[in-house]
């Protein structure tokens, strides 16, 4: 079914539909595991940001609750796509890796040749790592690299991280429990004893349906970029699931969304006065190749200063990114301060009150 947005649709409404899909408005989730499973994958190269990305979607959660989910293995953090760390549900990780690993491995083959990493090296490191873990339990990255070095497998010059990434992408190792702000490495089959088995076409179809349900409105190009599945393959598999989605035509572009989210156009799209303090790298911004629906292009550089790839925390009002924010100070004296893109458009009384509430939620999350 297609819906032509017409005059009733605006970029802010599209942004609010994304808030609804990502459960940033509405009911939220009852646990960290539920949030991650719904979101399908949540970018997580910055651990502290990832903890809050989950927490902001789980009303009443504290940082300890999210860390406990990682320690228990009900949420796992690995490299399922784009060579970037994400949080995923444990039962989903293997089939995600099976979709994405071959293409990524081909893409970095040249770098592996530069680093003198051969298939034999990878297999030797796999055996060394699994033997070390079987004998002594979870191991830190630093400790494992020392074991590799001692066995004649140099980890200098990025060689170590490339070997480790390959071992994880091939589902031999996975990051397990936390030790302070680092994760220990464990054997994949021990940490994730039950994995779902899906063939490639079935897996891409599920990946896509869950993406549009949790991230829509979004385009096929958004999904192809998000997963790095070739667009031609995305288009072919999409025909299997398009009947389960609603098409929104906006500014001559087709966006896809779940029927439940699309129904809000008639029932009333929530979040008009909402204020969210989102972490850097949050899926609300980074889950799409085209972010212009929620972030004006002229302000894009302000959340990635100098184009260095490090995304700042975003202030989202009514589905639109209008600035950044930062925590000032530590402990009981800490506060959250906004930095608006446009100083001539300060927060009104209602938005300021909502900002204060969101700031209190964040600070409470850190203390729990």
Kinemage of the C-alpha trace (Angstrom):
@kinemage 1
@onewidth
@group {chain A} dominant
@subgroup {mainchain}
@vectorlist {calphas} color= white
{ca unk a 1} P 0.000 0.000 0.000
{ca unk a 2} L 1.281 3.466 -0.880
{ca unk a 3} L 0.463 6.696 0.898
{ca unk a 4} L 1.164 9.955 -0.849
{ca unk a 5} L 2.125 12.347 1.910
{ca unk a 6} L 1.001 15.500 0.173
{ca unk a 7} L 0.748 18.751 2.077
{ca unk a 8} L 0.176 17.112 5.456
{ca unk a 9} L 3.713 15.707 5.595
{ca unk a 10} L 6.753 17.638 6.705
{ca unk a 11} L 10.298 16.695 7.576
{ca unk a 12} L 9.459 17.123 11.254
{ca unk a 13} L 6.599 14.635 10.964
{ca unk a 14} L 8.893 12.188 9.185
{ca unk a 15} L 11.354 12.633 12.023
{ca unk a 16} L 8.641 12.011 14.596
{ca unk a 17} L 7.629 8.829 12.776
{ca unk a 18} L 11.228 7.694 13.189
{ca unk a 19} L 11.039 8.543 16.886
{ca unk a 20} L 7.971 6.312 17.101
{ca unk a 21} L 9.560 3.441 15.162
{ca unk a 22} L 12.626 3.569 17.388
{ca unk a 23} L 10.388 3.714 20.488
{ca unk a 24} L 11.844 7.016 21.595
{ca unk a 25} L 8.248 8.141 21.997
{ca unk a 26} L 5.456 5.873 23.106
{ca unk a 27} L 5.745 2.831 25.327
{ca unk a 28} L 9.482 2.152 25.254
{ca unk a 29} L 10.827 -1.251 26.312
{ca unk a 30} L 10.861 -3.292 29.476
{ca unk a 31} L 14.486 -4.400 29.280
{ca unk a 32} L 17.770 -3.768 27.514
{ca unk a 33} L 17.468 -7.077 25.663
{ca unk a 34} L 14.006 -6.143 24.376
{ca unk a 35} L 15.271 -2.778 23.135
{ca unk a 36} L 18.244 -4.246 21.292
{ca unk a 37} L 16.209 -7.043 19.756
{ca unk a 38} L 13.632 -4.556 18.460
{ca unk a 39} L 16.245 -2.216 17.047
{ca unk a 40} L 17.918 -5.186 15.279
{ca unk a 41} L 21.367 -3.594 15.593
{ca unk a 42} L 22.548 -0.490 17.455
{ca unk a 43} L 25.838 1.195 16.627
{ca unk a 44} L 28.181 0.744 19.565
{ca unk a 45} L 31.822 1.606 18.891
{ca unk a 46} L 31.617 4.031 21.838
{ca unk a 47} L 30.603 1.831 24.765
{ca unk a 48} L 29.335 4.621 27.035
{ca unk a 49} L 27.244 6.063 24.211
{ca unk a 50} L 25.840 2.610 23.436
{ca unk a 51} L 24.799 2.079 27.041
{ca unk a 52} L 22.785 5.302 26.987
{ca unk a 53} L 21.368 4.519 23.518
{ca unk a 54} L 19.754 1.491 25.110
{ca unk a 55} L 18.905 3.252 28.374
{ca unk a 56} L 17.071 6.136 26.739
{ca unk a 57} L 14.689 3.573 25.209
{ca unk a 58} L 14.065 1.677 28.474
{ca unk a 59} L 12.148 3.881 30.940
{ca unk a 60} L 13.580 3.693 34.441
{ca unk a 61} L 16.699 1.780 33.412
{ca unk a 62} L 20.096 2.487 34.892
{ca unk a 63} L 23.535 1.992 33.424
{ca unk a 64} L 23.918 -1.055 35.655
{ca unk a 65} L 20.924 -2.709 33.994
{ca unk a 66} L 22.445 -2.387 30.517
{ca unk a 67} L 25.864 -3.524 31.692
{ca unk a 68} L 24.216 -6.525 33.380
{ca unk a 69} L 22.544 -7.480 30.086
{ca unk a 70} L 25.962 -7.482 28.388
{ca unk a 71} L 27.518 -9.463 31.236
{ca unk a 72} L 24.707 -12.027 31.040
{ca unk a 73} L 25.012 -12.359 27.264
{ca unk a 74} L 21.411 -11.318 26.605
{ca unk a 75} L 22.941 -8.455 24.572
{ca unk a 76} L 26.155 -8.921 22.597
{ca unk a 77} L 28.543 -6.426 21.032
{ca unk a 78} L 30.359 -7.374 17.874
{ca unk a 79} L 31.057 -6.388 14.259
{ca unk a 80} L 27.944 -7.602 12.388
{ca unk a 81} L 28.194 -5.056 9.557
{ca unk a 82} L 30.195 -2.160 8.118
{ca unk a 83} L 33.209 -3.178 10.189
{ca unk a 84} L 31.617 -1.260 13.057
{ca unk a 85} L 30.687 -2.452 16.528
{ca unk a 86} L 26.960 -2.885 17.156
{ca unk a 87} L 24.778 -4.262 19.906
{ca unk a 88} L 22.613 -7.162 18.727
{ca unk a 89} L 20.547 -9.977 20.185
{ca unk a 90} L 22.758 -13.050 20.613
{ca unk a 91} L 20.603 -15.372 18.525
{ca unk a 92} L 20.836 -12.982 15.561
{ca unk a 93} L 24.585 -12.432 15.397
{ca unk a 94} L 25.644 -15.544 13.469
{ca unk a 95} L 23.224 -15.112 10.577
{ca unk a 96} L 24.061 -11.407 10.342
{ca unk a 97} L 27.747 -12.260 10.079
{ca unk a 98} L 27.017 -14.851 7.414
{ca unk a 99} L 25.371 -12.151 5.283
{ca unk a 100} L 28.001 -9.473 5.664
{ca unk a 101} L 31.360 -11.113 6.324
{ca unk a 102} L 32.344 -12.161 2.800
{ca unk a 103} L 31.945 -8.728 1.263
{ca unk a 104} L 33.746 -6.986 4.105
{ca unk a 105} L 36.565 -9.532 3.978
{ca unk a 106} L 37.022 -8.896 0.263
{ca unk a 107} L 37.069 -5.175 0.924
{ca unk a 108} L 39.912 -5.413 3.435
{ca unk a 109} L 41.901 -8.134 1.647
{ca unk a 110} L 44.353 -5.563 0.329
{ca unk a 111} L 44.972 -4.220 3.819
{ca unk a 112} L 45.562 -7.758 5.070
{ca unk a 113} L 48.181 -8.246 2.375
{ca unk a 114} L 49.874 -5.037 3.500
{ca unk a 115} L 49.887 -6.355 7.074
{ca unk a 116} L 51.094 -9.795 5.945
{ca unk a 117} L 48.024 -11.557 7.337
{ca unk a 118} L 47.365 -14.884 5.604
{ca unk a 119} L 44.590 -17.416 6.034
{ca unk a 120} L 47.097 -19.638 7.819
{ca unk a 121} L 47.852 -16.817 10.269
{ca unk a 122} L 44.155 -16.414 11.021
{ca unk a 123} L 43.723 -20.128 11.647
{ca unk a 124} L 46.774 -20.233 13.930
{ca unk a 125} L 45.474 -17.254 15.922
{ca unk a 126} L 42.037 -18.866 16.144
{ca unk a 127} L 43.526 -22.015 17.650
{ca unk a 128} L 45.765 -20.033 20.010
{ca unk a 129} L 42.847 -17.894 21.228
{ca unk a 130} L 40.435 -20.776 21.739
{ca unk a 131} L 43.074 -22.795 23.597
{ca unk a 132} L 43.853 -19.820 25.860
{ca unk a 133} L 40.169 -19.204 26.606
{ca unk a 134} L 39.415 -22.900 27.182
{ca unk a 135} L 42.254 -23.103 29.691
{ca unk a 136} L 41.983 -19.820 31.550
{ca unk a 137} L 38.607 -18.289 30.721
{ca unk a 138} L 37.700 -14.899 29.217
{ca unk a 139} L 40.666 -12.828 28.131
{ca unk a 140} L 41.225 -9.123 27.585
{ca unk a 141} L 42.358 -7.815 24.226
{ca unk a 142} L 45.710 -6.775 25.693
{ca unk a 143} L 46.292 -10.210 27.182
{ca unk a 144} L 45.295 -11.970 23.984
{ca unk a 145} L 47.586 -9.796 21.901
{ca unk a 146} L 50.434 -10.713 24.254
{ca unk a 147} L 49.654 -14.389 23.682
{ca unk a 148} L 49.660 -13.840 19.913
{ca unk a 149} L 52.972 -11.979 20.062
{ca unk a 150} L 54.544 -14.733 22.147
{ca unk a 151} L 53.449 -17.272 19.550
{ca unk a 152} L 55.137 -15.315 16.767
{ca unk a 153} L 52.001 -13.567 15.486
{ca unk a 154} L 52.830 -9.874 15.646
{ca unk a 155} L 50.009 -7.544 16.692
{ca unk a 156} L 51.834 -4.293 15.890
{ca unk a 157} L 50.777 -1.748 13.273
{ca unk a 158} L 47.054 -2.636 13.374
{ca unk a 159} L 47.836 -6.273 12.681
{ca unk a 160} L 46.345 -7.346 15.986
{ca unk a 161} L 43.020 -5.578 15.587
{ca unk a 162} L 42.615 -6.905 12.051
{ca unk a 163} L 43.260 -10.448 13.233
{ca unk a 164} L 40.846 -10.018 16.134
{ca unk a 165} L 38.151 -8.538 13.891
{ca unk a 166} L 38.482 -11.464 11.508
{ca unk a 167} L 38.185 -13.999 14.328
{ca unk a 168} L 35.010 -12.284 15.520
{ca unk a 169} L 33.486 -11.879 12.052
{ca unk a 170} L 33.973 -15.597 11.467
{ca unk a 171} L 32.099 -16.392 14.681
{ca unk a 172} L 35.058 -17.976 16.483
{ca unk a 173} L 35.337 -15.260 19.123
{ca unk a 174} L 32.893 -12.683 20.487
{ca unk a 175} L 33.106 -9.946 23.073
{ca unk a 176} L 31.645 -11.153 26.339
{ca unk a 177} L 31.436 -9.776 29.901
{ca unk a 178} L 32.662 -6.347 30.855
{ca unk a 179} L 35.775 -5.686 32.903
{ca unk a 180} L 35.427 -2.010 33.850
{ca unk a 181} L 35.004 -0.315 30.453
{ca unk a 182} L 36.608 -3.088 28.399
{ca unk a 183} L 35.014 -6.295 27.218
{ca unk a 184} L 36.644 -9.668 27.611
{ca unk a 185} L 36.837 -12.055 24.687
{ca unk a 186} L 35.167 -15.455 24.847
{ca unk a 187} L 34.539 -18.393 22.529
{ca unk a 188} L 31.537 -17.674 20.324
{ca unk a 189} L 29.953 -21.127 20.661
{ca unk a 190} L 30.261 -21.060 24.459
{ca unk a 191} L 28.849 -17.554 24.851
{ca unk a 192} L 26.100 -17.984 22.247
{ca unk a 193} L 25.117 -21.671 22.393
{ca unk a 194} L 21.896 -21.137 20.421
{ca unk a 195} L 21.933 -19.355 17.069
{ca unk a 196} L 19.170 -19.090 14.508
{ca unk a 197} L 19.814 -20.681 11.129
{ca unk a 198} L 18.633 -18.718 8.082
{ca unk a 199} L 19.608 -18.996 4.448
{ca unk a 200} L 20.881 -15.831 2.792
{ca unk a 201} L 17.682 -14.733 1.094
{ca unk a 202} L 15.563 -15.471 4.159
{ca unk a 203} L 18.052 -13.642 6.380
{ca unk a 204} L 18.159 -10.523 4.203
{ca unk a 205} L 14.360 -10.470 4.081
{ca unk a 206} L 14.143 -10.603 7.882
{ca unk a 207} L 16.944 -8.065 8.262
{ca unk a 208} L 15.111 -5.676 5.963
{ca unk a 209} L 11.669 -6.130 7.505
{ca unk a 210} L 13.035 -5.563 10.998
{ca unk a 211} L 15.025 -2.541 9.848
{ca unk a 212} L 12.027 -0.795 8.301
{ca unk a 213} L 9.878 -1.704 11.318
{ca unk a 214} L 12.374 -0.291 13.817
{ca unk a 215} L 13.872 2.531 11.715
{ca unk a 216} L 11.200 3.568 9.214
{ca unk a 217} L 10.455 5.751 7.379
{ca unk a 218} L 13.589 4.734 5.484
{ca unk a 219} L 14.618 3.972 1.926
{ca unk a 220} L 16.051 0.893 0.260
{ca unk a 221} L 19.310 2.815 -0.119
{ca unk a 222} L 19.312 3.466 3.626
{ca unk a 223} L 19.070 -0.264 4.304
{ca unk a 224} L 21.677 -1.168 1.694
{ca unk a 225} L 24.097 1.340 3.234
{ca unk a 226} L 23.280 0.238 6.792
{ca unk a 227} L 24.064 -3.421 6.099
{ca unk a 228} L 26.347 -3.079 3.058
{ca unk a 229} L 24.201 -5.654 1.262
{ca unk a 230} L 24.393 -4.810 -2.478
{ca unk a 231} L 21.481 -2.626 -3.577
{ca unk a 232} L 20.625 -4.949 -6.477
{ca unk a 233} L 20.217 -7.826 -4.024
{ca unk a 234} L 18.242 -5.611 -1.641
{ca unk a 235} L 15.803 -4.687 -4.409
{ca unk a 236} L 15.303 -8.306 -5.433
{ca unk a 237} L 14.663 -9.598 -1.897
{ca unk a 238} L 12.488 -6.601 -1.052
{ca unk a 239} L 9.742 -7.934 -3.311
{ca unk a 240} L 9.200 -10.721 -0.771
{ca unk a 241} L 8.368 -8.349 2.078
{ca unk a 242} L 6.969 -5.204 0.490
{ca unk a 243} L 3.403 -6.399 1.158
{ca unk a 244} L 4.128 -6.215 4.896
{ca unk a 245} L 5.147 -2.556 4.750
{ca unk a 246} L 3.601 0.781 3.871
{ca unk a 247} L 5.131 3.076 1.276
{ca unk a 248} L 5.260 6.788 2.050
{ca unk a 249} L 5.922 9.004 -0.928
{ca unk a 250} L 7.619 12.180 0.247
{ca unk a 251} L 9.466 14.697 -1.917
{ca unk a 252} L 9.520 12.235 -4.834
{ca unk a 253} L 11.190 9.541 -2.735
{ca unk a 254} L 9.736 6.237 -1.534
{ca unk a 255} L 10.109 5.580 2.174
{ca unk a 256} L 9.028 2.342 3.837
{ca unk a 257} L 7.526 1.958 7.272
{ca unk a 258} L 5.530 -0.574 9.294
{ca unk a 259} L 1.720 -0.435 9.134
{ca unk a 260} L 1.619 0.380 12.844
{ca unk a 261} L 3.834 3.413 12.467
{ca unk a 262} L 2.047 4.527 9.293
{ca unk a 263} L -1.285 4.420 11.151
{ca unk a 264} L -0.055 7.261 13.340
{ca unk a 265} L -0.587 9.604 10.391
{ca unk a 266} L -4.312 9.196 11.015
{ca unk a 267} L -4.253 8.641 14.764
{ca unk a 268} L -1.813 11.480 15.450
{ca unk a 269} L 1.976 11.346 15.260
{ca unk a 270} L 3.336 11.697 18.809
{ca unk a 271} L 6.370 13.626 19.911
{ca unk a 272} L 5.559 17.141 18.698
{ca unk a 273} L 6.820 18.618 21.972
{ca unk a 274} L 9.276 15.869 22.817
{ca unk a 275} L 12.869 16.582 23.797
{ca unk a 276} L 15.505 13.861 23.649
{ca unk a 277} L 19.125 13.873 24.694
{ca unk a 278} L 20.604 11.203 22.449
{ca unk a 279} L 24.146 9.854 22.656
{ca unk a 280} L 26.708 10.199 19.938
{ca unk a 281} L 26.340 7.507 17.252
{ca unk a 282} L 22.655 6.950 18.061
{ca unk a 283} L 20.616 5.083 15.444
{ca unk a 284} L 18.213 8.023 15.158
{ca unk a 285} L 20.987 9.869 13.312
{ca unk a 286} L 23.388 7.168 12.139
{ca unk a 287} L 20.861 4.563 11.048
{ca unk a 288} L 20.466 6.137 7.593
{ca unk a 289} L 22.708 7.111 4.717
{ca unk a 290} L 20.588 10.262 4.195
{ca unk a 291} L 20.159 12.076 7.511
{ca unk a 292} L 18.650 15.244 6.082
{ca unk a 293} L 15.112 14.387 7.240
{ca unk a 294} L 16.126 15.043 10.841
{ca unk a 295} L 19.370 17.008 10.521
{ca unk a 296} L 19.599 20.062 8.279
{ca unk a 297} L 22.604 19.612 5.952
{ca unk a 298} L 24.042 22.991 6.950
{ca unk a 299} L 24.343 21.737 10.534
{ca unk a 300} L 25.689 18.255 9.807
{ca unk a 301} L 29.290 19.334 10.389
{ca unk a 302} L 28.422 20.555 13.865
{ca unk a 303} L 27.816 17.051 15.141
{ca unk a 304} L 30.968 15.694 13.486
{ca unk a 305} L 33.479 18.521 13.940
{ca unk a 306} L 36.171 18.436 11.288
{ca unk a 307} L 34.662 15.316 9.749
{ca unk a 308} L 36.667 13.189 12.172
{ca unk a 309} L 34.046 10.434 12.399
{ca unk a 310} L 33.288 11.113 16.069
{ca unk a 311} L 29.632 12.048 16.452
{ca unk a 312} L 28.623 14.390 19.249
{ca unk a 313} L 25.569 13.923 21.432
{ca unk a 314} L 22.453 15.338 19.760
{ca unk a 315} L 19.582 17.386 21.102
{ca unk a 316} L 16.389 16.349 19.334
{ca unk a 317} L 13.243 18.451 19.681
{ca unk a 318} L 10.038 17.338 18.005
{ca unk a 319} L 11.901 14.903 15.764
{ca unk a 320} L 14.516 17.412 14.577
{ca unk a 321} L 18.171 17.670 15.618
{ca unk a 322} L 18.557 21.279 16.748
{ca unk a 323} L 21.838 21.134 18.645
{ca unk a 324} L 24.221 19.128 20.754
{ca unk a 325} L 24.626 18.685 24.501
{ca unk a 326} L 27.260 17.750 27.015
{ca unk a 327} L 27.549 16.812 30.649
{ca unk a 328} L 29.439 19.377 32.712
{ca unk a 329} L 31.111 18.348 35.950
{ca unk a 330} L 30.952 15.078 37.860
{ca unk a 331} L 28.969 13.571 40.686
{ca unk a 332} L 26.122 15.413 42.373
{ca unk a 333} L 27.284 18.738 40.999
{ca unk a 334} L 27.105 17.668 37.363
{ca unk a 335} L 24.694 19.251 34.929
{ca unk a 336} L 23.677 18.902 31.299
{ca unk a 337} L 24.159 21.893 29.030
{ca unk a 338} L 22.708 22.367 25.532
{ca unk a 339} L 24.480 23.966 22.596
{ca unk a 340} L 21.921 25.063 20.039
{ca unk a 341} L 22.720 25.376 16.360
{ca unk a 342} L 20.865 28.690 16.245
{ca unk a 343} L 21.349 30.968 19.246
{ca unk a 344} L 18.545 33.151 17.946
{ca unk a 345} L 16.053 30.342 18.555
{ca unk a 346} L 16.351 29.472 22.257
{ca unk a 347} L 14.262 26.768 23.871
{ca unk a 348} L 10.833 28.003 24.891
{ca unk a 349} L 9.493 27.438 28.418
{ca unk a 350} L 7.862 24.112 27.537
{ca unk a 351} L 10.908 22.793 25.684
{ca unk a 352} L 13.194 23.955 28.497
{ca unk a 353} L 11.101 22.071 31.023
{ca unk a 354} L 11.214 18.956 28.829
{ca unk a 355} L 14.983 19.389 28.444
{ca unk a 356} L 15.397 19.555 32.224
{ca unk a 357} L 13.357 16.366 32.607
{ca unk a 358} L 15.431 14.573 29.959
{ca unk a 359} L 18.650 15.766 31.621
{ca unk a 360} L 17.473 14.442 34.971
{ca unk a 361} L 16.657 11.088 33.343
{ca unk a 362} L 20.179 10.888 31.924
{ca unk a 363} L 21.894 11.773 35.194
{ca unk a 364} L 19.714 9.285 37.075
{ca unk a 365} L 20.604 6.617 34.517
{ca unk a 366} L 24.301 7.162 35.238
{ca unk a 367} L 23.769 6.766 38.986
{ca unk a 368} L 21.861 3.473 38.808
